[in-house]
Amino acid sequence: MDRHNVRVTDQTRRRLAWVGAAALILASLAPLVWLHLIDARPGRWQVDLEVYRNAGISHLIGRPVYESLTPPPQLLPFTYPPFPSMLAVPLALIPFHVAGVLWYALQALTNVAIVWIVGRRWWTKPEWWRPLTFGLALAVAQHMLPVTDGFRFAQVGAFLLLLVLADFTRWRPVRRIPFGVLTGFAAAIKLTPAIFIVHLAITRQWRAFWTATGTAAGLTLLAAAVDFQTSVDFWFGALLDPHRLGSNAGVSNQSIRGMIYRLRGDNLAGSLIWIVLVVAVLFVGMRIAKQAHERRNTLAAVAAVALVGVLISPVSWIHHHNWLLVVFPVLISLAGRDRKRLAIIGLLFVTYTLKWPWWAFWAMNSPGDIATDWSLNPFWQLLANSYVIAAFGALLLIGKWLRSAPVASRPAEPAASARPQGSPSPSR
């Protein structure tokens, strides 16, 4: 009887802990909903969703997708490949305000799934209080600037992150989908996730590589078959226009290229420096990811590849750094109980929570374009490029701490597709 009562008490506590976790998550979302949905100025309300929806409208009325701009004051062009412009057609069939609220809610649920996946071995342990740590982790993570910017602009980044993460970790709800399909789907929507296909080749996960490549290529060709002219307009026009994305030197661009533009301007010397740094980061970062794969640490591999992607991409807006939802759990796992390591992680968290790049922008009173004053003030330059520096630091920390971490007991390479229950595991 006593054992039964103890078991009932623990179950009740765990249920209450889940209620508390939900309350923490909702409480953390409340100020964001107020800022981004309720109190936001009409001209800045869910601006990137308006871009996607405008592309869908273009398909419905037969106007060129890559020549159309969103209404004033933003006047933003569609910059993604043709395939996602076709996926945006359903958004054009419902009112913009309704689409914005639904998109916001889906982003919130997607972040819930991401945080669950990266820490599921911790959250599912039997102690009754662990659900509270899940709620607290998500509540805190949602207030990092790259994550809040995703909410603010109604970005697609959280969905792409979940696709890749679920694919590589073989998350149970999608485990029956062959490994590589979701990554290829993400790469068909946006070019930057293709860095994960490169990782599959480097680590010789050939079946997943060809599956991802085939998926991305197939969806791209499907888009061309449906609307050939739109595909021509993108691949031979919009993709080659560097001005479609706005100022690459503004503080919103937290990539190596953006940092160099702020330091040296858009010139030949800066371009050469950028190429050298891109090659170096690509070599070092993908080597770290390969080591993580060999040590059977899938999350560390995903985090390393993601950091390489945001660093070497010509343009990585602040919200592109939302991969921190994976990076920080990896760093915390590798840090263990080492106080110095945890202090470093705390500093990185503060960096990504505070608006340091924008503080520099406001202090220098720069219009966001190339300005010589940036290079004359090292302190403000440090703040202006803080997210680039933090991403590079996080990548090196993963590589360094990984060498002293134990090798995981589970295989690094997931099966290409789910095996029927009871079937034998493949020999390694």
TIKE-254072 format. One record per residue (C-alpha): residue number from 0; residue in one letter; x, y, z. Coordinates in steps of 0.25 Angstrom, whole numbers, plus 5000, padded with zeros to 4 digits. Each point is the difference from the previous one (the first is absolute). Last residue first. Layout:
<recs>
<rec num="NUM" residu="A" u="X" v="Y" w="Z"/>
...
</recs>
This chain:
<recs>
<rec num="427" residu="R" u="5116" v="4990" w="4845"/>
<rec num="426" residu="S" u="4990" v="4989" w="4999"/>
<rec num="425" residu="P" u="4986" v="5004" w="4997"/>
<rec num="424" residu="S" u="4990" v="4998" w="5012"/>
<rec num="423" residu="P" u="4991" v="4988" w="4999"/>
<rec num="422" residu="S" u="4985" v="5002" w="4998"/>
<rec num="421" residu="G" u="4991" v="4999" w="5012"/>
<rec num="420" residu="Q" u="4993" v="5013" w="4997"/>
<rec num="419" residu="P" u="5000" v="5004" w="4986"/>
<rec num="418" residu="R" u="5012" v="5009" w="4996"/>
<rec num="417" residu="A" u="4999" v="5015" w="4999"/>
<rec num="416" residu="S" u="5007" v="5006" w="4988"/>
<rec num="415" residu="A" u="5014" v="5004" w="4996"/>
<rec num="414" residu="A" u="5004" v="4995" w="5014"/>
<rec num="413" residu="P" u="5007" v="5010" w="5009"/>
<rec num="412" residu="E" u="5015" v="5002" w="4999"/>
<rec num="411" residu="A" u="5006" v="5003" w="5013"/>
<rec num="410" residu="P" u="4997" v="4987" w="5007"/>
<rec num="409" residu="R" u="4996" v="5000" w="5014"/>
<rec num="408" residu="S" u="5010" v="4998" w="5012"/>
<rec num="407" residu="A" u="5005" v="5015" w="4999"/>
<rec num="406" residu="V" u="5015" v="5002" w="5001"/>
<rec num="405" residu="P" u="5004" v="5007" w="5013"/>
<rec num="404" residu="A" u="5003" v="5015" w="4999"/>
<rec num="403" residu="S" u="5015" v="5005" w="5001"/>
<rec num="402" residu="R" u="5001" v="5002" w="4985"/>
<rec num="401" residu="L" u="4986" v="5006" w="4999"/>
<rec num="400" residu="W" u="5004" v="5012" w="5009"/>
<rec num="399" residu="K" u="5010" v="5006" w="4990"/>
<rec num="398" residu="G" u="4992" v="4998" w="4988"/>
<rec num="397" residu="I" u="4987" v="5005" w="5006"/>
<rec num="396" residu="L" u="5008" v="5012" w="5006"/>
<rec num="395" residu="L" u="5005" v="5003" w="4986"/>
<rec num="394" residu="L" u="4986" v="5001" w="4995"/>
<rec num="393" residu="A" u="4995" v="5008" w="5011"/>
<rec num="392" residu="G" u="5011" v="5010" w="4999"/>
<rec num="391" residu="F" u="4997" v="5002" w="4985"/>
<rec num="390" residu="A" u="4985" v="5002" w="5003"/>
<rec num="389" residu="A" u="5004" v="5010" w="5011"/>
<rec num="388" residu="I" u="5009" v="5008" w="4991"/>
<rec num="387" residu="V" u="4989" v="5001" w="4989"/>
<rec num="386" residu="Y" u="4990" v="5003" w="5011"/>
<rec num="385" residu="S" u="5009" v="5011" w="5006"/>
<rec num="384" residu="N" u="5003" v="5007" w="4986"/>
<rec num="383" residu="A" u="4993" v="5013" w="5004"/>
<rec num="382" residu="L" u="5005" v="4999" w="5014"/>
<rec num="381" residu="L" u="5014" v="4998" w="4997"/>
<rec num="380" residu="Q" u="4999" v="5011" w="4989"/>
<rec num="379" residu="W" u="4995" v="5009" w="5011"/>
<rec num="378" residu="F" u="5012" v="4998" w="5009"/>
<rec num="377" residu="P" u="5010" v="5001" w="4988"/>
<rec num="376" residu="N" u="4995" v="5014" w="4996"/>
<rec num="375" residu="L" u="5007" v="5005" w="4987"/>
<rec num="374" residu="S" u="4996" v="4988" w="4992"/>
<rec num="373" residu="W" u="4985" v="5003" w="5001"/>
<rec num="372" residu="D" u="5002" v="5015" w="4997"/>
<rec num="371" residu="T" u="5003" v="4996" w="4985"/>
<rec num="370" residu="A" u="4986" v="4997" w="4998"/>
<rec num="369" residu="I" u="4994" v="4989" w="4990"/>
<rec num="368" residu="D" u="4985" v="5000" w="5002"/>
<rec num="367" residu="G" u="4992" v="4998" w="5013"/>
<rec num="366" residu="P" u="4996" v="5015" w="5000"/>
<rec num="365" residu="S" u="5011" v="5002" w="5011"/>
<rec num="364" residu="N" u="4996" v="5008" w="5013"/>
<rec num="363" residu="M" u="5013" v="4994" w="5006"/>
<rec num="362" residu="A" u="4993" v="4997" w="5013"/>
<rec num="361" residu="W" u="4987" v="4995" w="4993"/>
<rec num="360" residu="F" u="5008" v="4990" w="4992"/>
<rec num="359" residu="A" u="5008" v="4996" w="5011"/>
<rec num="358" residu="W" u="4988" v="4998" w="5009"/>
<rec num="357" residu="W" u="4994" v="4992" w="4988"/>
<rec num="356" residu="P" u="5012" v="4990" w="5000"/>
<rec num="355" residu="W" u="4999" v="4999" w="5015"/>
<rec num="354" residu="K" u="4985" v="4996" w="5001"/>
<rec num="353" residu="L" u="5001" v="4992" w="5012"/>
<rec num="352" residu="T" u="4996" v="4985" w="5000"/>
<rec num="351" residu="Y" u="5011" v="4995" w="4991"/>
<rec num="350" residu="T" u="5011" v="5006" w="5008"/>
<rec num="349" residu="V" u="4994" v="4996" w="5013"/>
<rec num="348" residu="F" u="4999" v="4986" w="4996"/>
<rec num="347" residu="L" u="5015" v="5000" w="4995"/>
<rec num="346" residu="L" u="5004" v="5005" w="5014"/>
<rec num="345" residu="G" u="4992" v="4989" w="5007"/>
<rec num="344" residu="I" u="5006" v="4990" w="4991"/>
<rec num="343" residu="I" u="5014" v="5005" w="5004"/>
<rec num="342" residu="A" u="4996" v="4999" w="5015"/>
<rec num="341" residu="L" u="4995" v="4986" w="4998"/>
<rec num="340" residu="R" u="5014" v="4996" w="4994"/>
<rec num="339" residu="K" u="5007" v="5007" w="5012"/>
<rec num="338" residu="R" u="4990" v="4992" w="5010"/>
<rec num="337" residu="D" u="5003" v="4987" w="4994"/>
<rec num="336" residu="R" u="4987" v="4992" w="5004"/>
<rec num="335" residu="G" u="4998" v="4994" w="4986"/>
<rec num="334" residu="A" u="5005" v="5009" w="4989"/>
<rec num="333" residu="L" u="4998" v="4991" w="4989"/>
<rec num="332" residu="S" u="4985" v="4999" w="5003"/>
<rec num="331" residu="I" u="4999" v="5015" w="5002"/>
<rec num="330" residu="L" u="5007" v="5003" w="4987"/>
<rec num="329" residu="V" u="4990" v="4990" w="4992"/>
<rec num="328" residu="P" u="4988" v="5006" w="5007"/>
<rec num="327" residu="F" u="5005" v="5014" w="4996"/>
<rec num="326" residu="V" u="5003" v="4997" w="4985"/>
<rec num="325" residu="V" u="4986" v="4994" w="4998"/>
<rec num="324" residu="L" u="4991" v="5011" w="5003"/>
<rec num="323" residu="L" u="5012" v="5009" w="4996"/>
<rec num="322" residu="W" u="4996" v="4996" w="4986"/>
<rec num="321" residu="N" u="4992" v="5013" w="5001"/>
<rec num="320" residu="H" u="5012" v="5007" w="4994"/>
<rec num="319" residu="H" u="4992" v="5002" w="4987"/>
<rec num="318" residu="H" u="4992" v="5010" w="5008"/>
<rec num="317" residu="I" u="5012" v="5009" w="5000"/>
<rec num="316" residu="W" u="5001" v="5001" w="4985"/>
<rec num="315" residu="S" u="5010" v="4991" w="4994"/>
<rec num="314" residu="V" u="5004" v="5005" w="4986"/>
<rec num="313" residu="P" u="5012" v="4996" w="4992"/>
<rec num="312" residu="S" u="4999" v="4986" w="5007"/>
<rec num="311" residu="I" u="5013" v="4996" w="5006"/>
<rec num="310" residu="L" u="4997" v="5002" w="5015"/>
<rec num="309" residu="V" u="4985" v="4996" w="5000"/>
<rec num="308" residu="G" u="5003" v="4987" w="4993"/>
<rec num="307" residu="V" u="5012" v="4997" w="5008"/>
<rec num="306" residu="L" u="4992" v="5002" w="5013"/>
<rec num="305" residu="A" u="4989" v="4990" w="4994"/>
<rec num="304" residu="V" u="5011" v="4990" w="4997"/>
<rec num="303" residu="A" u="5005" v="5000" w="5014"/>
<rec num="302" residu="A" u="4987" v="4999" w="5007"/>
<rec num="301" residu="V" u="4996" v="4988" w="4991"/>
<rec num="300" residu="A" u="5012" v="4993" w="5003"/>
<rec num="299" residu="A" u="4999" v="5003" w="5015"/>
<rec num="298" residu="L" u="4985" v="4995" w="5000"/>
<rec num="297" residu="T" u="5005" v="4987" w="4993"/>
<rec num="296" residu="N" u="5011" v="4996" w="5010"/>
<rec num="295" residu="R" u="5004" v="4987" w="4995"/>
<rec num="294" residu="R" u="5015" v="5003" w="5002"/>
<rec num="293" residu="E" u="5002" v="4998" w="4985"/>
<rec num="292" residu="H" u="4989" v="5010" w="4998"/>
<rec num="291" residu="A" u="5006" v="5010" w="5010"/>
<rec num="290" residu="Q" u="5013" v="4998" w="4993"/>
<rec num="289" residu="K" u="4993" v="5003" w="4986"/>
<rec num="288" residu="A" u="4994" v="5013" w="5006"/>
<rec num="287" residu="I" u="5013" v="5004" w="5005"/>
<rec num="286" residu="R" u="5006" v="4998" w="4986"/>
<rec num="285" residu="M" u="4988" v="5007" w="4994"/>
<rec num="284" residu="G" u="5003" v="5012" w="5009"/>
<rec num="283" residu="V" u="5015" v="5001" w="4998"/>
<rec num="282" residu="F" u="5000" v="4998" w="4984"/>
<rec num="281" residu="L" u="4988" v="5009" w="4998"/>
<rec num="280" residu="V" u="5005" v="5011" w="5010"/>
<rec num="279" residu="A" u="5013" v="5000" w="4993"/>
<rec num="278" residu="V" u="4994" v="5001" w="4986"/>
<rec num="277" residu="V" u="4991" v="5011" w="5004"/>
<rec num="276" residu="L" u="5011" v="5007" w="5007"/>
<rec num="275" residu="V" u="5008" v="5000" w="4987"/>
<rec num="274" residu="I" u="4988" v="5004" w="4991"/>
<rec num="273" residu="W" u="4997" v="5012" w="5010"/>
<rec num="272" residu="I" u="5014" v="5005" w="5000"/>
<rec num="271" residu="L" u="5000" v="5000" w="4984"/>
<rec num="270" residu="S" u="4986" v="5007" w="5000"/>
<rec num="269" residu="G" u="5005" v="5011" w="5010"/>
<rec num="268" residu="A" u="5012" v="5002" w="4991"/>
<rec num="267" residu="L" u="4992" v="5002" w="4988"/>
<rec num="266" residu="N" u="4990" v="5010" w="5006"/>
<rec num="265" residu="D" u="4987" v="5001" w="5008"/>
<rec num="264" residu="G" u="5004" v="5006" w="5013"/>
<rec num="263" residu="R" u="5012" v="4997" w="5009"/>
<rec num="262" residu="L" u="4994" v="4998" w="5014"/>
<rec num="261" residu="R" u="4985" v="5000" w="4998"/>
<rec num="260" residu="Y" u="5002" v="4993" w="4987"/>
<rec num="259" residu="I" u="5009" v="4990" w="5007"/>
<rec num="258" residu="M" u="4989" v="4997" w="5010"/>
<rec num="257" residu="G" u="4989" v="4998" w="4990"/>
<rec num="256" residu="R" u="5009" v="4990" w="4993"/>
<rec num="255" residu="I" u="5003" v="4992" w="5012"/>
<rec num="254" residu="S" u="4985" v="5000" w="5003"/>
<rec num="253" residu="Q" u="4991" v="5008" w="5010"/>
<rec num="252" residu="N" u="4993" v="5008" w="4989"/>
<rec num="251" residu="S" u="4990" v="5008" w="5009"/>
<rec num="250" residu="V" u="5011" v="5010" w="5003"/>
<rec num="249" residu="G" u="4999" v="5005" w="4986"/>
<rec num="248" residu="A" u="5012" v="4997" w="4990"/>
<rec num="247" residu="N" u="4992" v="4991" w="4991"/>
<rec num="246" residu="S" u="4990" v="5011" w="4997"/>
<rec num="245" residu="G" u="4987" v="4994" w="4994"/>
<rec num="244" residu="L" u="4997" v="4986" w="4996"/>
<rec num="243" residu="R" u="4997" v="5003" w="4986"/>
<rec num="242" residu="H" u="5013" v="5008" w="4998"/>
<rec num="241" residu="P" u="5009" v="4988" w="4997"/>
<rec num="240" residu="D" u="4992" v="4996" w="4987"/>
<rec num="239" residu="L" u="5005" v="4987" w="4995"/>
<rec num="238" residu="L" u="4989" v="4992" w="5007"/>
<rec num="237" residu="A" u="4989" v="5009" w="4994"/>
<rec num="236" residu="G" u="5005" v="4998" w="4986"/>
<rec num="235" residu="F" u="5004" v="4987" w="4994"/>
<rec num="234" residu="W" u="4995" v="4991" w="5011"/>
<rec num="233" residu="F" u="4988" v="5008" w="5004"/>
<rec num="232" residu="D" u="4995" v="5005" w="4987"/>
<rec num="231" residu="V" u="5002" v="4987" w="4993"/>
<rec num="230" residu="S" u="4992" v="4993" w="5011"/>
<rec num="229" residu="T" u="4989" v="5010" w="4999"/>
<rec num="228" residu="Q" u="5000" v="4997" w="4985"/>
<rec num="227" residu="F" u="4999" v="4985" w="5002"/>
<rec num="226" residu="D" u="4987" v="5000" w="5008"/>
<rec num="225" residu="V" u="4995" v="4986" w="5004"/>
<rec num="224" residu="A" u="5012" v="4993" w="4993"/>
<rec num="223" residu="A" u="5010" v="5009" w="5007"/>
<rec num="222" residu="A" u="4994" v="4998" w="5013"/>
<rec num="221" residu="L" u="5000" v="4985" w="4998"/>
<rec num="220" residu="L" u="5015" v="5002" w="4996"/>
<rec num="219" residu="T" u="5003" v="5006" w="5014"/>
<rec num="218" residu="L" u="4992" v="4990" w="5007"/>
<rec num="217" residu="G" u="5008" v="4989" w="4993"/>
<rec num="216" residu="A" u="5013" v="5006" w="5003"/>
<rec num="215" residu="A" u="4998" v="5002" w="5015"/>
<rec num="214" residu="T" u="4994" v="4986" w="5001"/>
<rec num="213" residu="G" u="5011" v="4994" w="4992"/>
<rec num="212" residu="T" u="5011" v="5007" w="5007"/>
<rec num="211" residu="A" u="4994" v="4996" w="5014"/>
<rec num="210" residu="T" u="4998" v="4985" w="4995"/>
<rec num="209" residu="W" u="5014" v="5000" w="4994"/>
<rec num="208" residu="F" u="5007" v="5005" w="5013"/>
<rec num="207" residu="A" u="4991" v="4991" w="5009"/>
<rec num="206" residu="R" u="5005" v="4988" w="4992"/>
<rec num="205" residu="W" u="5014" v="5005" w="5000"/>
<rec num="204" residu="Q" u="5003" v="5003" w="5014"/>
<rec num="203" residu="R" u="5014" v="5002" w="4997"/>
<rec num="202" residu="T" u="5003" v="5010" w="5011"/>
<rec num="201" residu="I" u="5004" v="5011" w="4990"/>
<rec num="200" residu="A" u="4988" v="4996" w="4991"/>
<rec num="199" residu="L" u="4990" v="5002" w="5011"/>
<rec num="198" residu="H" u="5007" v="5013" w="5004"/>
<rec num="197" residu="V" u="4998" v="5005" w="4986"/>
<rec num="196" residu="I" u="4985" v="4997" w="5001"/>
<rec num="195" residu="F" u="5000" v="5008" w="5014"/>
<rec num="194" residu="I" u="5006" v="5012" w="4992"/>
<rec num="193" residu="A" u="4987" v="4999" w="4991"/>
<rec num="192" residu="P" u="4993" v="5006" w="5012"/>
<rec num="191" residu="T" u="5005" v="5014" w="4994"/>
<rec num="190" residu="L" u="4992" v="4999" w="4987"/>
<rec num="189" residu="K" u="4986" v="5002" w="5005"/>
<rec num="188" residu="I" u="4987" v="4992" w="4997"/>
<rec num="187" residu="A" u="5007" v="4989" w="4992"/>
<rec num="186" residu="A" u="5011" v="4999" w="5011"/>
<rec num="185" residu="A" u="4989" v="4998" w="5010"/>
<rec num="184" residu="F" u="4994" v="4988" w="4992"/>
<rec num="183" residu="G" u="5013" v="4994" w="4998"/>
<rec num="182" residu="T" u="5002" v="5000" w="5015"/>
<rec num="181" residu="L" u="4987" v="4994" w="5002"/>
<rec num="180" residu="V" u="5002" v="4989" w="4989"/>
<rec num="179" residu="G" u="5014" v="4997" w="5006"/>
<rec num="178" residu="F" u="4997" v="4988" w="5009"/>
<rec num="177" residu="P" u="4988" v="4993" w="4994"/>
<rec num="176" residu="I" u="4987" v="5004" w="5006"/>
<rec num="175" residu="R" u="4996" v="4989" w="5010"/>
<rec num="174" residu="R" u="5007" v="5007" w="5011"/>
<rec num="173" residu="V" u="4991" v="5013" w="4999"/>
<rec num="172" residu="P" u="4992" v="4999" w="5013"/>
<rec num="171" residu="R" u="5012" v="4993" w="5007"/>
<rec num="170" residu="W" u="5011" v="5011" w="4997"/>
<rec num="169" residu="R" u="5010" v="4994" w="4992"/>
<rec num="168" residu="T" u="5011" v="5009" w="5006"/>
<rec num="167" residu="F" u="5005" v="5004" w="4986"/>
<rec num="166" residu="D" u="4986" v="5002" w="4994"/>
<rec num="165" residu="A" u="4993" v="5006" w="5012"/>
<rec num="164" residu="L" u="5012" v="5010" w="5001"/>
<rec num="163" residu="V" u="4999" v="5004" w="4985"/>
<rec num="162" residu="L" u="4985" v="5001" w="4999"/>
<rec num="161" residu="L" u="5000" v="5008" w="5014"/>
<rec num="160" residu="L" u="5010" v="5010" w="4995"/>
<rec num="159" residu="L" u="4992" v="5002" w="4987"/>
<rec num="158" residu="F" u="4988" v="5003" w="5008"/>
<rec num="157" residu="A" u="5007" v="5009" w="5010"/>
<rec num="156" residu="G" u="5006" v="5008" w="4988"/>
<rec num="155" residu="V" u="4987" v="5004" w="4993"/>
<rec num="154" residu="Q" u="4999" v="5014" w="5006"/>
<rec num="153" residu="A" u="4988" v="5007" w="5005"/>
<rec num="152" residu="F" u="5008" v="5013" w="5002"/>
<rec num="151" residu="R" u="4998" v="5001" w="5015"/>
<rec num="150" residu="F" u="4999" v="4986" w="5003"/>
<rec num="149" residu="G" u="5014" v="4997" w="4993"/>
<rec num="148" residu="D" u="5005" v="5012" w="5006"/>
<rec num="147" residu="T" u="4996" v="4994" w="5014"/>
<rec num="146" residu="V" u="5009" v="4988" w="4997"/>
<rec num="145" residu="P" u="5012" v="5008" w="4995"/>
<rec num="144" residu="L" u="4999" v="5009" w="5012"/>
<rec num="143" residu="M" u="5000" v="4989" w="5011"/>
<rec num="142" residu="H" u="4986" v="5002" w="5007"/>
<rec num="141" residu="Q" u="4995" v="4986" w="4995"/>
<rec num="140" residu="A" u="5011" v="4993" w="5007"/>
<rec num="139" residu="V" u="4996" v="5004" w="5014"/>
<rec num="138" residu="A" u="4986" v="4995" w="4999"/>
<rec num="137" residu="L" u="5005" v="4988" w="4993"/>
<rec num="136" residu="A" u="5010" v="4996" w="5011"/>
<rec num="135" residu="L" u="4990" v="5003" w="5011"/>
<rec num="134" residu="G" u="4989" v="4992" w="4994"/>
<rec num="133" residu="F" u="5010" v="4988" w="4998"/>
<rec num="132" residu="T" u="5005" v="5002" w="5014"/>
<rec num="131" residu="L" u="4986" v="4999" w="5005"/>
<rec num="130" residu="P" u="4998" v="4987" w="4993"/>
<rec num="129" residu="R" u="5012" v="4995" w="5008"/>
<rec num="128" residu="W" u="4993" v="5001" w="5013"/>
<rec num="127" residu="W" u="4994" v="4987" w="5001"/>
<rec num="126" residu="E" u="5013" v="4992" w="4999"/>
<rec num="125" residu="P" u="4998" v="4989" w="4990"/>
<rec num="124" residu="K" u="5009" v="5004" w="4989"/>
<rec num="123" residu="T" u="4992" v="5005" w="4987"/>
<rec num="122" residu="W" u="5005" v="5015" w="5001"/>
<rec num="121" residu="W" u="5015" v="4996" w="5000"/>
<rec num="120" residu="R" u="5000" v="4990" w="4988"/>
<rec num="119" residu="R" u="4990" v="5009" w="4993"/>
<rec num="118" residu="G" u="5010" v="5012" w="5000"/>
<rec num="117" residu="V" u="5003" v="5004" w="4986"/>
<rec num="116" residu="I" u="4986" v="4994" w="4995"/>
<rec num="115" residu="W" u="4992" v="5007" w="5010"/>
<rec num="114" residu="V" u="5006" v="5013" w="4998"/>
<rec num="113" residu="I" u="4997" v="4999" w="4985"/>
<rec num="112" residu="A" u="4986" v="4995" w="5002"/>
<rec num="111" residu="V" u="4997" v="5012" w="5009"/>
<rec num="110" residu="N" u="5006" v="5009" w="4990"/>
<rec num="109" residu="T" u="4991" v="4994" w="4989"/>
<rec num="108" residu="L" u="4988" v="5003" w="5009"/>
<rec num="107" residu="A" u="5004" v="5015" w="5001"/>
<rec num="106" residu="Q" u="5002" v="5001" w="4985"/>
<rec num="105" residu="L" u="4987" v="4993" w="4997"/>
<rec num="104" residu="A" u="4993" v="5011" w="5010"/>
<rec num="103" residu="Y" u="5007" v="5011" w="4993"/>
<rec num="102" residu="W" u="4996" v="4995" w="4986"/>
<rec num="101" residu="L" u="4985" v="4998" w="5004"/>
<rec num="100" residu="V" u="5000" v="5015" w="5005"/>
<rec num="99" residu="G" u="5007" v="5005" w="4988"/>
<rec num="98" residu="A" u="4991" v="4992" w="4990"/>
<rec num="97" residu="V" u="4987" v="5005" w="5007"/>
<rec num="96" residu="H" u="5005" v="5014" w="4999"/>
<rec num="95" residu="F" u="5004" v="4998" w="4985"/>
<rec num="94" residu="P" u="4986" v="4995" w="4997"/>
<rec num="93" residu="I" u="5000" v="4986" w="4994"/>
<rec num="92" residu="L" u="5002" v="4995" w="4985"/>
<rec num="91" residu="A" u="5014" v="5007" w="4999"/>
<rec num="90" residu="L" u="5005" v="4991" w="5010"/>
<rec num="89" residu="P" u="4996" v="4988" w="4993"/>
<rec num="88" residu="V" u="5009" v="5005" w="4988"/>
<rec num="87" residu="A" u="5012" v="5000" w="5009"/>
<rec num="86" residu="L" u="5005" v="4986" w="4996"/>
<rec num="85" residu="M" u="5001" v="5005" w="4986"/>
<rec num="84" residu="S" u="5010" v="5011" w="5004"/>
<rec num="83" residu="P" u="5007" v="4989" w="5008"/>
<rec num="82" residu="F" u="5003" v="4993" w="4987"/>
<rec num="81" residu="P" u="5004" v="5012" w="4992"/>
<rec num="80" residu="P" u="5013" v="5003" w="5008"/>
<rec num="79" residu="Y" u="5000" v="5010" w="5011"/>
<rec num="78" residu="T" u="5003" v="5015" w="4999"/>
<rec num="77" residu="F" u="4985" v="5006" w="4999"/>
<rec num="76" residu="P" u="5002" v="5015" w="4999"/>
<rec num="75" residu="L" u="4997" v="5010" w="5012"/>
<rec num="74" residu="L" u="4993" v="5014" w="4998"/>
<rec num="73" residu="Q" u="5000" v="5002" w="5015"/>
<rec num="72" residu="P" u="4992" v="5013" w="5001"/>
<rec num="71" residu="P" u="4992" v="4997" w="4991"/>
<rec num="70" residu="P" u="4994" v="4987" w="4994"/>
<rec num="69" residu="T" u="5008" v="4988" w="4997"/>
<rec num="68" residu="L" u="5009" v="5000" w="4988"/>
<rec num="67" residu="S" u="4997" v="4992" w="4986"/>
<rec num="66" residu="E" u="5011" v="4998" w="4990"/>
<rec num="65" residu="Y" u="5005" v="4987" w="5005"/>
<rec num="64" residu="V" u="4986" v="4993" w="5000"/>
<rec num="63" residu="P" u="4996" v="5005" w="4986"/>
<rec num="62" residu="R" u="4985" v="5002" w="5000"/>
<rec num="61" residu="G" u="4990" v="4989" w="4997"/>
<rec num="60" residu="I" u="4989" v="5004" w="5010"/>
<rec num="59" residu="L" u="5001" v="4987" w="5008"/>
<rec num="58" residu="H" u="5015" v="4998" w="4999"/>
<rec num="57" residu="S" u="5002" v="5015" w="5004"/>
<rec num="56" residu="I" u="4991" v="4998" w="5012"/>
<rec num="55" residu="G" u="5009" v="4989" w="5005"/>
<rec num="54" residu="A" u="5012" v="5009" w="4999"/>
<rec num="53" residu="N" u="4993" v="5011" w="5007"/>
<rec num="52" residu="R" u="4997" v="4989" w="5011"/>
<rec num="51" residu="Y" u="5015" v="4997" w="5002"/>
<rec num="50" residu="V" u="5003" v="5015" w="5001"/>
<rec num="49" residu="E" u="4989" v="5003" w="5009"/>
<rec num="48" residu="L" u="5005" v="4989" w="5009"/>
<rec num="47" residu="D" u="5013" v="5007" w="5000"/>
<rec num="46" residu="V" u="4994" v="5013" w="5005"/>
<rec num="45" residu="Q" u="4992" v="4994" w="5012"/>
<rec num="44" residu="W" u="4995" v="5014" w="5004"/>
<rec num="43" residu="R" u="5010" v="5011" w="4997"/>
<rec num="42" residu="G" u="4991" v="5009" w="4992"/>
<rec num="41" residu="P" u="4989" v="4998" w="5009"/>
<rec num="40" residu="R" u="5008" v="5004" w="5013"/>
<rec num="39" residu="A" u="5001" v="4989" w="5010"/>
<rec num="38" residu="D" u="4992" v="5000" w="5012"/>
<rec num="37" residu="I" u="4991" v="4988" w="4999"/>
<rec num="36" residu="L" u="5008" v="4990" w="4991"/>
<rec num="35" residu="H" u="5015" v="5002" w="5003"/>
<rec num="34" residu="L" u="5001" v="5008" w="5013"/>
<rec num="33" residu="W" u="4988" v="4994" w="5007"/>
<rec num="32" residu="V" u="5003" v="4986" w="4995"/>
<rec num="31" residu="L" u="5014" v="5001" w="5005"/>
<rec num="30" residu="P" u="4995" v="5005" w="5013"/>
<rec num="29" residu="A" u="4991" v="4988" w="5001"/>
<rec num="28" residu="L" u="5010" v="4989" w="4995"/>
<rec num="27" residu="S" u="5007" v="4999" w="5013"/>
<rec num="26" residu="A" u="4988" v="4998" w="5008"/>
<rec num="25" residu="L" u="4995" v="4990" w="4990"/>
<rec num="24" residu="I" u="5012" v="4992" w="5002"/>
<rec num="23" residu="L" u="5001" v="5001" w="5015"/>
<rec num="22" residu="A" u="4985" v="4996" w="5001"/>
<rec num="21" residu="A" u="5003" v="4988" w="4991"/>
<rec num="20" residu="A" u="5011" v="4996" w="5009"/>
<rec num="19" residu="G" u="4992" v="5001" w="5013"/>
<rec num="18" residu="V" u="4989" v="4992" w="4994"/>
<rec num="17" residu="W" u="5011" v="4989" w="4996"/>
<rec num="16" residu="A" u="5005" v="5001" w="5015"/>
<rec num="15" residu="L" u="4985" v="4998" w="5005"/>
<rec num="14" residu="R" u="5000" v="4987" w="4992"/>
<rec num="13" residu="R" u="5013" v="4996" w="5005"/>
<rec num="12" residu="R" u="4996" v="5003" w="5015"/>
<rec num="11" residu="T" u="4987" v="4992" w="4998"/>
<rec num="10" residu="Q" u="5008" v="4988" w="4994"/>
<rec num="9" residu="D" u="5010" v="5001" w="5012"/>
<rec num="8" residu="T" u="4988" v="5000" w="5010"/>
<rec num="7" residu="V" u="4994" v="4988" w="4993"/>
<rec num="6" residu="R" u="5013" v="4992" w="5000"/>
<rec num="5" residu="V" u="5002" v="5004" w="5015"/>
<rec num="4" residu="N" u="4985" v="4996" w="5003"/>
<rec num="3" residu="H" u="5003" v="4986" w="4993"/>
<rec num="2" residu="R" u="5012" v="4998" w="5008"/>
<rec num="1" residu="D" u="4993" v="5003" w="5013"/>
<rec num="0" residu="M" u="4989" v="4990" w="4996"/>
</recs>
